[in-house]
């Protein structure tokens, strides 16, 4: 049997009751020593205030107090002590009223003996155990509710707050002590995240519908201090033992960060990471919608495909960090050129697509393209560098050039390629003919990738001539492609594709190796060979293994470095001037000759002529075309020749095609010439007789017929 470990009070002036209770305590195992008896309420209350008591038996009819007033006075002193009241034979209703006021049990005189007291003691002990278990369970529940990451809030049936856990206190800004008894709407303020209007209260819905309900989408909790956070979860009704709804509980948590992550992931899925512009996915979605709207309203739209001219060279020579910053600057300029209704998208690399969802005429797209081209070519300042770049744009329109997103973008891309062929820094509208040429180009690109390994490339050699003596001073190696079905292709037909696709590096390396091998072969055969000039692309020159490749080629072929001349453009030289100076110095140190190709068409600053160990300036052929009709070109040629002599550098004029050009160059003291007037590029076997002839002034005695036609492009 459960026992009562502490003192039991009896406040009663009836000695029979005292004896019966004493016997009951003895039977229950507590012993009479645990019993203290008081004949008056006042004496009992005085002792009760200073004793640890397990139970109090009190007669409601005491000399100094009567009926329920007795219980009130007793509970005011010891509100947590179990109380059993004793009433007269006719006091049953009074005893029941006492039970409602806080008494745990009651007994009536005339039915009170040791057995009655024994049952009462047992009941008190059992209730004590149950109360301890209930308290322990409540503590466990309280610890659990305060330990979970979710907020928990409950109300009674009237909608007044009855409980908040620690998380709910933090999220609402209300302490449990402050919140209990307040209407839910004061403590738990929620609004719609879109409209910012009050949201329906889920607790009220749970009580009314008697079922679990979820929070509305985009629900925002407004904390007591006004701070807002997104929340989600659900509310459920609370039932009593009989299944009646007595209140409701809501469990909720902060989802602000989760929603931000979802929004960020959605943004990343639809935007370019580098420029923050819409990506292919978003562009296709907007273009598809624009096409549907244009079809419904019977109006036109335009797609502009933009590719930056020369970006790859900048990216390779100055590094990807500089290239990325340049792309960001370009994106900002493009965004400033379009309307709010337009969309600009980065497709990847240096390609952008602009959607004009509504244009009245195709000319509107031309105006936009011209504006973009004008803005793009303005100088960019990236770090301490001042960069220049242009754009080529292809334009396709709906419905003339296509009726779906993929076709419009593809055709605009095709038109862009033709804009590049026209000289870049311009725009071109799509035509059906372009599509056929684009298919051919794609086929050519695929075949070019295997041209080296299939041994389809070959070299022709074009002599450079001393303009005073007519002696061949060197030859330039010019690559050709012996296409299996299209025949012999000249550089202008495939090198542009090679540069755009990166195949140029493999071609450069093959040309270097073959030119050195052929020159070594001539020397071994006793042919009085001359230095061979090889053009080096920007991509090859900026390769980290460029110097190593030169050394290896010379070693493998056994060619003396003095027989090798490398031709580089001004643009290549001026990218990362410090590293360029180092590379050129290393080449010069082993005896390789260095020439500036297409001189006069690149950088306006000529300071590099004194900084770099340049041997020769190759005057671009464009200055000779109108030498007799355009005075400005003649002035440039004179100035270049004069400057080169001052710097002790040779000048070679490219594109010499007429006697008039030759005479002018000789008059100005130009050192050497190269062009169709002397000879076109020749196969190795055809160039040997020229090398074996000691001196042939302008090749006349060899029967080589100069081209006096107005040829504009050297092969």
ZAMARGU-4260 file (C-alpha; in steps of 0.2 Angstrom, whole numbers, plus 5000, padded with zeros to 4 digits):
<rodrens>
0) 5000/5000/5000 | 5006/5018/4996 | 5010/5027/5012 | 5010/5046/5016 | 5028/5050/5022
5) 5024/5066/5030 | 5013/5073/5044 | 4994/5072/5044 | 4984/5086/5052 | 4967/5083/5060
10) 4957/5099/5064 | 4942/5093/5073 | 4936/5093/5091 | 4929/5076/5091 | 4941/5063/5100
15) 4932/5048/5092 | 4938/5055/5075 | 4956/5057/5082 | 4956/5039/5088 | 4949/5032/5071
20) 4962/5042/5061 | 4976/5036/5072 | 4971/5018/5070 | 4969/5021/5051 | 4987/5028/5050
25) 4993/5013/5060 | 4985/5001/5048 | 4992/5011/5033 | 5009/5009/5039 | 5012/5028/5044
30) 5010/5026/5062 | 5001/5037/5075 | 5017/5048/5077 | 5013/5056/5060 | 4996/5063/5066
35) 4994/5080/5074 | 4977/5085/5081 | 4970/5103/5083 | 4954/5107/5092 | 4952/5124/5083
40) 4955/5130/5066 | 4966/5144/5072 | 4978/5133/5080 | 4979/5121/5065 | 4982/5136/5054
45) 4996/5142/5065 | 5005/5126/5065 | 5001/5123/5046 | 5011/5138/5041 | 5027/5131/5048
50) 5025/5112/5044 | 5027/5101/5029 | 5010/5092/5029 | 5004/5078/5017 | 4986/5079/5021
55) 4973/5089/5031 | 4957/5082/5038 | 4946/5096/5044 | 4928/5097/5051 | 4918/5111/5043
60) 4909/5114/5060 | 4923/5121/5071 | 4920/5132/5086 | 4930/5147/5077 | 4924/5144/5059
65) 4909/5136/5050 | 4906/5128/5034 | 4915/5133/5018 | 4923/5148/5026 | 4934/5135/5035
70) 4940/5128/5018 | 4944/5145/5011 | 4955/5150/5026 | 4964/5133/5025 | 4968/5134/5007
75) 4974/5152/5008 | 4988/5145/5020 | 4992/5129/5011 | 4984/5129/4993 | 4993/5113/4987
80) 4990/5102/5002 | 4976/5088/4999 | 4961/5092/5010 | 4947/5080/5016 | 4932/5089/5024
85) 4921/5081/5037 | 4903/5087/5038 | 4888/5084/5048 | 4875/5071/5044 | 4864/5084/5035
90) 4879/5093/5027 | 4882/5083/5011 | 4878/5097/4999 | 4889/5108/5009 | 4903/5095/5007
95) 4900/5094/4988 | 4901/5113/4987 | 4918/5111/4996 | 4924/5098/4983 | 4920/5111/4970
100) 4930/5124/4979 | 4946/5113/4981 | 4943/5099/4993 | 4949/5082/4987 | 4936/5071/4996
105) 4923/5072/5010 | 4915/5061/5024 | 4900/5063/5035 | 4899/5061/5053 | 4890/5045/5058
110) 4898/5035/5044 | 4916/5039/5049 | 4927/5026/5057 | 4945/5019/5055 | 4940/5010/5038
115) 4933/5027/5031 | 4949/5035/5036 | 4959/5021/5029 | 4951/5023/5012 | 4953/5041/5013
120) 4972/5039/5016 | 4973/5027/5002 | 4965/5038/4990 | 4976/5053/4995 | 4991/5042/4993
125) 4985/5036/4976 | 4981/5053/4970 | 4998/5059/4976 | 5006/5046/4965 | 4995/5050/4950
130) 4999/5069/4953 | 5018/5065/4953 | 5016/5055/4937 | 5006/5068/4929 | 5018/5082/4935
135) 5033/5071/4928 | 5023/5069/4911 | 5019/5087/4911 | 5038/5092/4914 | 5043/5080/4900
140) 5030/5087/4888 | 5036/5105/4893 | 5055/5100/4890 | 5050/5092/4874 | 5040/5107/4868
145) 5054/5119/4872 | 5067/5108/4864 | 5059/5106/4847 | 5063/5118/4833 | 5045/5122/4830
150) 5034/5135/4839 | 5019/5129/4848 | 5004/5139/4853 | 4987/5134/4860 | 4971/5142/4864
155) 4955/5138/4873 | 4938/5136/4865 | 4935/5155/4866 | 4951/5158/4856 | 4961/5165/4871
160) 4980/5160/4872 | 4983/5146/4885 | 5001/5141/4881 | 5017/5146/4871 | 5033/5136/4871
165) 5050/5145/4870 | 5051/5146/4851 | 5034/5153/4850 | 5039/5166/4863 | 5054/5171/4852
170) 5044/5171/4836 | 5029/5181/4842 | 5038/5192/4854 | 5026/5188/4868 | 5031/5179/4884
175) 5020/5165/4890 | 5016/5175/4906 | 5010/5190/4895 | 5001/5180/4882 | 4990/5168/4892
180) 4973/5175/4893 | 4975/5187/4878 | 4965/5184/4862 | 4974/5175/4849 | 4973/5189/4836
185) 4984/5200/4848 | 4998/5187/4850 | 4998/5178/4834 | 4996/5191/4820 | 4997/5184/4802
190) 4995/5192/4785 | 4996/5187/4767 | 5013/5189/4760 | 5007/5195/4743 | 4993/5207/4748
195) 4999/5211/4766 | 4981/5209/4772 | 4976/5199/4787 | 4975/5180/4784 | 4962/5169/4790
200) 4966/5162/4808 | 4970/5143/4806 | 4966/5140/4825 | 4948/5147/4823 | 4946/5136/4807
205) 4953/5121/4816 | 4940/5123/4830 | 4925/5127/4819 | 4929/5113/4806 | 4935/5101/4820
210) 4950/5095/4809 | 4968/5099/4806 | 4970/5114/4794 | 4986/5121/4785 | 4991/5139/4785
215) 4988/5149/4769 | 5002/5150/4756 | 5014/5165/4758 | 5009/5167/4776 | 5018/5180/4786
220) 5019/5182/4805 | 5021/5199/4812 | 5031/5199/4828 | 5026/5211/4842 | 5040/5223/4837
225) 5034/5223/4819 | 5047/5211/4812 | 5040/5200/4798 | 5045/5182/4794 | 5037/5169/4783
230) 5030/5154/4792 | 5021/5138/4787 | 5013/5123/4796 | 4996/5118/4803 | 4983/5119/4817
235) 4973/5106/4825 | 4959/5105/4837 | 4961/5099/4856 | 4948/5087/4862 | 4943/5082/4880
240) 4940/5064/4886 | 4923/5064/4879 | 4929/5070/4862 | 4922/5088/4863 | 4933/5102/4856
245) 4941/5112/4870 | 4953/5123/4861 | 4966/5122/4847 | 4985/5120/4845 | 4996/5127/4831
250) 5014/5121/4827 | 5023/5133/4815 | 5041/5137/4810 | 5051/5151/4801 | 5053/5147/4783
255) 5060/5164/4777 | 5078/5157/4774 | 5070/5142/4765 | 5059/5153/4754 | 5074/5164/4750
260) 5084/5149/4745 | 5070/5143/4734 | 5069/5160/4726 | 5088/5161/4724 | 5088/5144/4716
265) 5074/5149/4704 | 5084/5165/4700 | 5100/5155/4696 | 5091/5143/4686 | 5084/5157/4674
270) 5099/5169/4675 | 5117/5169/4670 | 5129/5169/4685 | 5141/5181/4678 | 5130/5195/4671
275) 5114/5192/4680 | 5105/5193/4663 | 5092/5180/4658 | 5099/5164/4652 | 5094/5152/4638
280) 5080/5145/4648 | 5071/5161/4652 | 5074/5168/4635 | 5066/5153/4626 | 5051/5155/4638
285) 5049/5173/4635 | 5052/5171/4616 | 5039/5157/4615 | 5026/5169/4624 | 5031/5183/4613
290) 5028/5172/4597 | 5011/5167/4604 | 5006/5185/4607 | 5013/5191/4590 | 5003/5177/4581
295) 4987/5182/4591 | 4989/5201/4588 | 4997/5199/4570 | 5012/5209/4574 | 5031/5206/4571
300) 5045/5203/4583 | 5064/5203/4581 | 5078/5192/4588 | 5096/5200/4588 | 5110/5188/4590
305) 5126/5197/4595 | 5144/5191/4596 | 5158/5201/4602 | 5172/5203/4589 | 5189/5199/4595
310) 5184/5194/4613 | 5193/5177/4613 | 5209/5186/4609 | 5207/5198/4624 | 5201/5183/4635
315) 5216/5172/4630 | 5229/5186/4632 | 5223/5196/4647 | 5215/5182/4656 | 5198/5176/4661
320) 5196/5188/4675 | 5198/5203/4663 | 5187/5194/4651 | 5173/5192/4664 | 5174/5210/4669
325) 5173/5215/4651 | 5158/5204/4648 | 5149/5212/4663 | 5153/5229/4656 | 5146/5224/4639
330) 5130/5217/4648 | 5127/5234/4657 | 5128/5243/4641 | 5117/5232/4631 | 5104/5233/4645
335) 5105/5252/4644 | 5101/5251/4625 | 5084/5241/4626 | 5067/5245/4632 | 5059/5238/4648
340) 5048/5226/4637 | 5063/5219/4628 | 5074/5205/4635 | 5093/5203/4634 | 5100/5186/4637
345) 5118/5179/4638 | 5119/5163/4629 | 5136/5159/4635 | 5154/5165/4631 | 5153/5181/4622
350) 5136/5178/4614 | 5120/5188/4618 | 5103/5187/4611 | 5091/5202/4612 | 5072/5199/4610
355) 5062/5214/4604 | 5044/5207/4607 | 5035/5220/4596 | 5042/5229/4581 | 5031/5239/4568
360) 5044/5236/4554 | 5060/5227/4552 | 5068/5244/4551 | 5065/5246/4570 | 5076/5231/4573
365) 5090/5239/4562 | 5089/5255/4573 | 5091/5245/4588 | 5105/5235/4581 | 5114/5251/4575
370) 5112/5258/4592 | 5119/5243/4601 | 5134/5242/4589 | 5138/5261/4592 | 5137/5258/4611
375) 5148/5242/4611 | 5163/5250/4602 | 5165/5264/4615 | 5181/5260/4625 | 5180/5250/4641
380) 5191/5253/4656 | 5195/5237/4665 | 5207/5239/4680 | 5221/5250/4672 | 5218/5243/4655
385) 5208/5253/4641 | 5200/5240/4630 | 5191/5241/4613 | 5179/5229/4606 | 5166/5228/4593
390) 5150/5218/4590 | 5143/5208/4575 | 5124/5206/4575 | 5112/5195/4566 | 5094/5199/4565
395) 5079/5188/4562 | 5061/5193/4562 | 5044/5184/4565 | 5036/5177/4555 | 5047/5180/4540
400) 5062/5171/4547 | 5054/5158/4557 | 5039/5154/4568 | 5046/5146/4583 | 5060/5151/4595
405) 5073/5138/4590 | 5072/5143/4572 | 5072/5162/4575 | 5088/5161/4586 | 5097/5149/4574
410) 5093/5160/4559 | 5099/5176/4569 | 5115/5166/4573 | 5117/5163/4555 | 5115/5181/4550
415) 5127/5186/4563 | 5141/5175/4555 | 5138/5184/4539 | 5139/5200/4547 | 5157/5195/4553
420) 5161/5189/4535 | 5156/5207/4529 | 5170/5214/4540 | 5162/5214/4558 | 5156/5229/4568
425) 5140/5228/4558 | 5123/5219/4557 | 5115/5208/4544 | 5097/5202/4542 | 5094/5184/4539
430) 5090/5177/4521 | 5087/5160/4515 | 5103/5160/4506 | 5112/5162/4522 | 5105/5146/4529
435) 5113/5136/4515 | 5130/5144/4517 | 5128/5141/4536 | 5125/5122/4533 | 5141/5122/4522
440) 5151/5131/4535 | 5146/5119/4549 | 5151/5104/4537 | 5168/5113/4534 | 5171/5115/4552
445) 5168/5097/4556 | 5180/5092/4542 | 5193/5105/4547 | 5195/5097/4564 | 5203/5081/4556
450) 5212/5090/4542 | 5229/5089/4551 | 5228/5071/4556 | 5222/5066/4539 | 5237/5076/4531
455) 5226/5087/4521 | 5236/5103/4525 | 5251/5109/4514 | 5262/5124/4513 | 5266/5136/4499
460) 5280/5148/4500 | 5280/5166/4494 | 5296/5175/4492 | 5301/5191/4499 | 5313/5201/4488
465) 5326/5214/4491 | 5320/5229/4481 | 5337/5235/4477 | 5345/5219/4471 | 5331/5207/4467
470) 5338/5194/4478 | 5326/5183/4488 | 5329/5187/4506 | 5316/5175/4514 | 5300/5165/4511
475) 5283/5166/4520 | 5275/5149/4523 | 5257/5150/4518 | 5245/5136/4523 | 5233/5128/4511
480) 5220/5114/4513 | 5218/5101/4500 | 5200/5097/4504 | 5195/5079/4498 | 5180/5086/4488
485) 5181/5104/4487 | 5199/5105/4480 | 5213/5117/4486 | 5206/5130/4499 | 5215/5146/4503
490) 5217/5153/4520 | 5203/5165/4519 | 5191/5150/4517 | 5195/5141/4533 | 5207/5151/4545
495) 5193/5161/4552 | 5183/5145/4557 | 5199/5139/4564 | 5202/5154/4575 | 5184/5154/4581
500) 5184/5136/4586 | 5202/5135/4593 | 5208/5123/4579 | 5220/5137/4574 | 5232/5131/4588
505) 5235/5114/4580 | 5236/5122/4563 | 5249/5134/4569 | 5260/5120/4577 | 5259/5110/4561
510) 5264/5125/4550 | 5279/5129/4561 | 5285/5111/4561 | 5282/5108/4543 | 5291/5125/4538
515) 5306/5121/4549 | 5306/5103/4542 | 5306/5109/4524 | 5319/5122/4526 | 5330/5109/4534
520) 5327/5097/4520 | 5332/5111/4507 | 5348/5114/4517 | 5352/5096/4518 | 5349/5095/4499
525) 5362/5109/4495 | 5348/5121/4491 | 5353/5139/4496 | 5339/5141/4508 | 5333/5157/4516
530) 5324/5160/4532 | 5306/5155/4533 | 5293/5166/4540 | 5278/5158/4550 | 5263/5167/4556
535) 5259/5165/4574 | 5241/5167/4580 | 5236/5175/4597 | 5230/5159/4604 | 5246/5150/4600
540) 5257/5164/4606 | 5248/5165/4623 | 5249/5146/4625 | 5259/5142/4641 | 5269/5130/4631
545) 5273/5141/4616 | 5292/5144/4620 | 5294/5126/4624 | 5286/5121/4607 | 5298/5133/4598
550) 5313/5125/4606 | 5306/5107/4603 | 5302/5110/4585 | 5320/5118/4581 | 5328/5103/4590
555) 5317/5090/4582 | 5320/5097/4564 | 5338/5102/4568 | 5335/5119/4560 | 5347/5133/4565
560) 5336/5147/4574 | 5343/5160/4562 | 5332/5152/4548 | 5316/5155/4557 | 5306/5171/4557
565) 5290/5173/4567 | 5277/5186/4561 | 5265/5193/4575 | 5252/5206/4573 | 5252/5222/4583
570) 5237/5216/4593 | 5245/5200/4598 | 5261/5210/4604 | 5251/5223/4615 | 5241/5210/4625
575) 5250/5209/4642 | 5265/5219/4637 | 5276/5213/4651 | 5274/5194/4647 | 5276/5198/4629
580) 5293/5207/4631 | 5299/5191/4641 | 5294/5179/4627 | 5301/5190/4613 | 5317/5192/4623
585) 5319/5173/4625 | 5316/5170/4606 | 5328/5184/4601 | 5341/5176/4613 | 5342/5160/4603
590) 5342/5169/4586 | 5324/5168/4580 | 5320/5184/4570 | 5304/5194/4574 | 5292/5203/4562
595) 5277/5214/4565 | 5264/5208/4552 | 5250/5220/4545 | 5259/5235/4553 | 5248/5251/4554
600) 5232/5242/4556 | 5233/5239/4575 | 5237/5249/4590 | 5240/5267/4588 | 5254/5268/4601
605) 5271/5264/4594 | 5280/5263/4610 | 5282/5244/4608 | 5294/5247/4594 | 5307/5253/4606
610) 5302/5240/4620 | 5302/5224/4610 | 5317/5217/4600 | 5308/5219/4583 | 5318/5216/4567
615) 5306/5219/4553 | 5290/5229/4550 | 5278/5222/4537 | 5268/5236/4530 | 5250/5231/4528
620) 5245/5229/4509 | 5230/5241/4512 | 5242/5256/4511 | 5248/5251/4493 | 5231/5249/4485
625) 5228/5267/4482 | 5245/5273/4484 | 5244/5284/4468 | 5227/5291/4471 | 5226/5293/4489
630) 5239/5305/4496 | 5236/5300/4514 | 5242/5282/4511 | 5258/5288/4503 | 5262/5299/4518
635) 5259/5284/4529 | 5271/5273/4519 | 5284/5287/4519 | 5283/5290/4538 | 5284/5271/4542
640) 5299/5269/4531 | 5308/5284/4539 | 5303/5278/4557 | 5310/5261/4554 | 5326/5267/4547
645) 5328/5278/4563 | 5325/5262/4573 | 5337/5252/4563 | 5322/5240/4558 | 5318/5234/4540
650) 5302/5237/4531 | 5294/5225/4520 | 5279/5230/4509 | 5265/5217/4507 | 5254/5216/4492
655) 5265/5223/4479 | 5255/5221/4463 | 5260/5234/4450 | 5275/5243/4443 | 5269/5259/4450
660) 5269/5253/4468 | 5286/5245/4466 | 5293/5261/4459 | 5286/5271/4473 | 5293/5259/4486
665) 5310/5260/4478 | 5310/5279/4478 | 5306/5279/4496 | 5320/5267/4501 | 5309/5253/4506
670) 5320/5237/4510 | 5309/5223/4504 | 5293/5218/4495 | 5281/5204/4494 | 5267/5201/4482
675) 5260/5195/4466 | 5270/5207/4456 | 5285/5195/4460 | 5277/5178/4464 | 5262/5170/4471
680) 5264/5157/4484 | 5273/5142/4476 | 5274/5123/4481 | 5291/5118/4488 | 5296/5110/4472
685) 5292/5126/4462 | 5301/5137/4474 | 5317/5128/4473 | 5323/5135/4456 | 5320/5152/4463
690) 5331/5148/4478 | 5345/5140/4467 | 5346/5155/4455 | 5359/5167/4463 | 5351/5183/4458
695) 5335/5186/4447 | 5330/5205/4447 | 5312/5204/4450 | 5312/5186/4443 | 5312/5192/4425
700) 5325/5180/4418 | 5316/5165/4426 | 5301/5168/4416 | 5290/5171/4431 | 5276/5182/4425
705) 5271/5195/4438 | 5252/5198/4440 | 5248/5215/4434 | 5230/5213/4437 | 5222/5223/4451
710) 5223/5209/4464 | 5217/5214/4481 | 5221/5199/4492 | 5236/5189/4494 | 5234/5171/4497
</rodrens>
